[in-house]
Structure formats: structure tokens, C-alpha cells
């Protein structure tokens, strides 16, 4: 591994860690479970993607296939899991903190008033 690869892998690790930290701060600071889940899923996936890229780069391509498979699984499962959890929370009666736009899902369930 040459110096450029080492620096780039280090930059990817630091970027992934920083984005994951921002997601964790979002989980602590945001007002409701839906916003928290959004922060955790989006920032967690992006942070993990950067870390997997760093693994592939730091291993000089030896672990690139494994990192790519992990990336595909993560990108396929994280949005589905976040959607399923949000839908279950909404059905359980956990209401979001609403802004100006209101609750679109509630309006659809009532017949689109």
C-alpha cells in the first residue's frame, strides 16, 4: 500500500466516523422518534459506506469484494428497516412532531380530506 492509499483510507475512516458521530448527535437532539430514526439510518449508512470503502482501500483490494457485498446488503436493508419501523410506530399510535405540512399518512388513511 502506497502513501496516497494510506492517506485516502485514513481520510475515509475519519469522514465515516465524523458522519456517524453527527448521526449519534442527531439521535440525542432531535424531537421525535421519526426524526431520530431518520438521522440514525441515513448517517449510519453513509458512515458505514465510507468505512467499508476505507477497508477496501486499506487492504489494497484484498477485501474489496467482501466490503462491496457488505455495502450492498447495508444499502438494501437499512432503508427497508427504517421504513418498517416508522410504519409500525405510526400504527402503534406514536405521532410525529408535526410542522406546517401535517401528517400525510394520517390524511391518506382518513380518505384524503
Backbone bond lengths (Angstrom), bond angles and torsions (degrees), N, CA, C in turn:
res aa  C-N    CA-C-N  psi(-1)  N-CA   C-N-CA  omega(-1)  CA-C   N-CA-C  phi
1 X - - - 1.454 - - 1.529 108.29 -
2 X 1.320 115.96 128.63 1.466 118.96 -179.03 1.524 110.91 -88.17
3 X 1.323 115.35 177.90 1.467 120.37 -175.75 1.524 112.98 -65.93
4 X 1.322 117.11 -36.08 1.461 119.98 -179.11 1.524 110.26 -65.79
5 X 1.321 116.93 -42.33 1.467 120.23 177.43 1.522 110.89 -63.19
6 X 1.310 116.66 -41.48 1.467 120.42 -179.81 1.528 110.78 -63.30
7 X 1.315 117.09 -44.67 1.463 120.56 178.82 1.522 111.46 -65.59
8 X 1.329 117.13 -42.09 1.455 120.37 179.98 1.529 111.20 -66.17
9 X 1.335 116.78 -41.34 1.466 120.12 177.02 1.526 110.72 -63.37
10 X 1.324 117.19 -40.26 1.467 120.81 177.37 1.521 111.17 -63.83
11 X 1.319 116.32 -41.19 1.456 120.66 177.90 1.528 111.38 -63.58
12 X 1.327 116.98 -39.83 1.458 120.44 177.43 1.526 111.47 -65.92
13 X 1.319 117.31 -40.38 1.470 120.28 178.51 1.528 110.44 -63.65
14 X 1.328 116.36 -45.83 1.469 119.27 179.72 1.523 111.68 -65.32
15 X 1.321 117.21 -39.52 1.469 120.31 177.95 1.530 111.16 -64.71
16 X 1.324 116.37 -44.37 1.464 120.32 178.42 1.512 112.19 -62.82
17 X 1.327 116.30 -40.65 1.463 119.99 178.65 1.526 111.24 -67.14
18 X 1.336 117.27 -39.34 1.465 120.84 179.59 1.527 110.98 -66.03
19 X 1.312 117.36 -42.68 1.469 120.14 179.55 1.521 110.61 -67.58
20 X 1.319 117.21 -38.86 1.465 119.84 176.13 1.529 111.08 -63.99
21 X 1.327 116.72 -37.92 1.462 120.63 176.56 1.524 110.93 -64.00
22 X 1.329 117.44 -41.91 1.464 120.41 177.00 1.528 111.15 -62.03
23 X 1.331 117.23 -38.46 1.459 120.24 176.27 1.515 111.86 -64.27
24 X 1.323 116.85 -39.63 1.465 120.45 178.34 1.526 111.16 -66.65
25 X 1.316 117.06 -38.56 1.464 120.34 176.29 1.527 109.64 -64.86
26 X 1.337 116.22 -38.97 1.456 120.01 176.86 1.515 112.34 -62.02
27 X 1.309 117.16 -38.25 1.469 120.58 177.89 1.522 110.22 -63.30
28 X 1.308 116.99 -36.32 1.465 120.17 -179.98 1.528 112.95 -76.44
29 X 1.327 117.39 -33.41 1.463 120.27 -169.18 1.527 115.32 -99.11
30 X 1.312 118.79 -22.61 1.460 120.23 -173.20 1.531 111.52 -75.07
31 X 1.349 117.69 154.83 1.465 120.79 -166.69 1.518 117.02 -78.22
32 X 1.323 119.55 -30.69 1.461 118.82 -175.91 1.525 110.68 -135.59
33 X 1.327 114.92 172.51 1.460 119.90 -174.40 1.526 112.54 -65.75
34 X 1.307 117.90 -30.67 1.461 120.59 -179.44 1.530 110.94 -69.66
35 X 1.307 116.86 -44.09 1.461 120.66 177.37 1.522 110.84 -64.93
36 X 1.313 116.33 -40.97 1.465 120.22 178.60 1.519 111.41 -63.26
37 X 1.328 115.44 -42.02 1.463 118.92 179.67 1.520 110.58 -65.24
38 X 1.314 117.26 -37.23 1.456 121.44 178.60 1.529 110.02 -62.64
39 X 1.318 116.38 -46.25 1.461 120.51 179.77 1.529 110.89 -63.17
40 X 1.315 116.12 -43.00 1.467 119.43 -177.65 1.518 111.45 -67.92
41 X 1.312 117.70 -42.28 1.463 119.23 -175.75 1.524 111.49 -73.61
42 X 1.323 118.02 -45.39 1.466 119.77 -176.81 1.524 111.62 -70.12
43 X 1.311 116.94 -49.95 1.461 119.85 -178.41 1.521 111.04 -69.65
44 X 1.322 116.57 -35.71 1.465 118.97 178.44 1.511 112.31 -64.78
45 X 1.313 117.02 -41.20 1.462 120.61 179.15 1.527 110.61 -67.25
46 X 1.337 117.42 -46.17 1.456 119.35 -179.24 1.523 111.20 -64.37
47 X 1.329 116.98 -40.94 1.462 119.76 176.88 1.515 112.19 -62.36
48 X 1.323 116.76 -41.89 1.462 120.36 179.20 1.525 111.43 -68.25
49 X 1.321 117.50 -36.26 1.470 120.72 177.02 1.524 109.84 -61.65
50 X 1.313 117.52 -44.83 1.456 120.27 178.74 1.527 111.49 -64.65
51 X 1.322 116.99 -39.91 1.463 119.87 178.66 1.531 111.73 -66.96
52 X 1.327 117.02 -39.53 1.467 119.35 176.64 1.522 111.42 -66.62
53 X 1.323 116.74 -35.49 1.460 119.59 174.10 1.515 111.70 -63.71
54 X 1.323 116.46 -38.37 1.458 120.37 177.34 1.524 111.47 -65.44
55 X 1.337 116.80 -38.47 1.469 120.55 177.60 1.520 110.32 -62.94
56 X 1.327 116.18 -45.90 1.465 120.02 -179.95 1.522 111.08 -62.57
57 X 1.321 116.22 -40.09 1.454 119.57 -178.71 1.522 111.95 -73.62
58 X 1.325 117.49 -42.03 1.460 120.75 -177.85 1.517 112.82 -68.95
59 X 1.328 116.75 -25.95 1.460 119.17 179.61 1.529 112.24 -87.04
60 X 1.314 116.51 7.60 1.478 122.77 -178.91 1.521 111.52 57.29
61 X 1.307 116.50 34.10 1.454 121.08 176.38 1.513 115.30 90.28
62 X 1.330 118.72 -6.71 1.463 120.76 -178.48 1.531 111.75 -66.78
63 X 1.304 116.72 -33.53 1.468 121.20 -179.56 1.522 111.79 -108.47
64 X 1.317 117.26 15.89 1.462 120.74 -176.14 1.524 111.61 -64.34
65 X 1.320 118.05 -40.76 1.459 120.80 -179.81 1.524 110.90 -64.82
66 X 1.316 117.22 -44.59 1.457 120.85 178.59 1.530 111.21 -63.65
67 X 1.338 116.98 -41.09 1.455 120.66 178.08 1.520 110.70 -65.18
68 X 1.327 117.25 -39.30 1.461 120.99 179.19 1.525 111.50 -66.52
69 X 1.320 117.55 -40.18 1.467 120.90 177.27 1.533 110.13 -65.21
70 X 1.317 116.60 -42.84 1.466 120.34 176.09 1.516 111.29 -61.57
71 X 1.323 116.45 -39.62 1.459 121.07 177.32 1.521 111.64 -62.66
72 X 1.315 117.49 -44.43 1.463 120.71 179.03 1.529 111.92 -63.02
73 X 1.315 116.19 -43.45 1.468 120.19 178.99 1.529 110.40 -63.28
74 X 1.315 116.21 -42.90 1.459 120.93 179.65 1.527 111.41 -64.40
75 X 1.314 117.24 -45.43 1.461 120.67 -179.43 1.520 112.51 -68.01
76 X 1.330 116.89 -27.10 1.467 119.74 178.77 1.521 111.98 -83.02
77 X 1.317 118.09 -35.96 1.461 120.16 -172.22 1.524 114.44 -91.65
78 X 1.306 119.63 -32.50 1.466 121.33 -175.14 1.531 113.27 -63.46
79 X 1.329 120.02 -47.65 1.467 117.97 178.01 1.521 113.15 -65.64
80 X 1.306 116.99 -36.35 1.464 119.84 178.40 1.525 111.30 -65.66
81 X 1.320 116.40 -42.44 1.459 119.97 179.21 1.524 111.28 -65.64
82 X 1.333 116.99 -42.34 1.467 120.09 179.39 1.526 110.54 -63.16
83 X 1.315 117.35 -41.57 1.461 120.33 179.04 1.526 111.11 -64.87
84 X 1.318 117.53 -43.62 1.465 121.33 -179.72 1.529 110.98 -63.42
85 X 1.307 117.34 -41.12 1.462 120.87 179.80 1.529 110.50 -67.50
86 X 1.339 116.99 -42.31 1.463 119.94 178.60 1.518 111.21 -64.15
87 X 1.312 116.92 -41.08 1.468 120.42 179.47 1.533 110.77 -64.78
88 X 1.333 116.49 -42.47 1.464 120.29 178.54 1.527 111.19 -64.93
89 X 1.328 117.24 -39.08 1.462 120.34 178.17 1.516 110.54 -65.00
90 X 1.309 117.07 -40.41 1.466 120.24 -179.96 1.522 110.52 -66.12
91 X 1.320 116.62 -41.74 1.468 120.02 178.69 1.523 112.42 -68.33
92 X 1.345 116.38 -26.79 1.462 120.45 179.06 1.527 111.94 -79.73
93 X 1.326 116.25 -4.73 1.450 119.29 176.63 1.508 115.07 97.43
94 X 1.313 118.19 6.16 1.461 120.67 176.84 1.521 107.04 -79.30
95 X 1.313 115.88 114.38 1.460 120.54 -175.65 1.521 110.94 -96.29
96 X 1.320 116.70 142.07 1.471 119.80 178.19 1.526 111.48 -75.74
97 X 1.309 114.83 159.65 1.453 120.41 169.83 1.518 105.69 -75.23
98 X 1.333 116.08 115.37 1.454 120.65 -171.05 1.516 112.10 -90.17
99 X 1.303 113.53 144.88 1.455 120.71 174.05 1.514 109.36 -102.86
100 X 1.314 116.21 -150.89 1.459 121.82 -177.75 1.519 112.86 -65.90
101 X 1.323 118.07 -28.85 1.452 120.87 -171.61 1.522 113.83 -83.46
102 X 1.309 118.29 -17.86 1.454 120.82 178.88 1.517 112.51 81.93
103 X 1.324 115.37 -161.29 1.458 122.64 -176.57 1.527 109.20 -110.01
104 X 1.302 117.09 98.39 1.463 122.76 -176.89 1.527 111.62 -62.64
105 X 1.319 117.56 -40.04 1.459 120.50 -178.44 1.529 111.17 -66.11
106 X 1.319 116.73 -38.65 1.473 120.36 177.78 1.526 110.69 -65.46
107 X 1.305 117.03 -39.12 1.462 121.01 179.09 1.523 110.54 -66.42
108 X 1.304 117.79 -38.78 1.465 120.95 178.10 1.524 111.18 -66.40
109 X 1.326 116.98 -38.94 1.459 120.71 -179.23 1.528 111.79 -68.79
110 X 1.342 117.21 -27.81 1.468 121.20 179.67 1.531 112.51 -86.87
111 X 1.302 118.13 -5.03 1.449 119.99 177.10 1.506 114.85 108.37
112 X 1.296 118.33 14.49 1.443 121.98 171.99 1.500 116.26 76.15
113 X 1.283 119.52 28.67 1.457 124.82 -179.14 1.478 112.71 -31.72
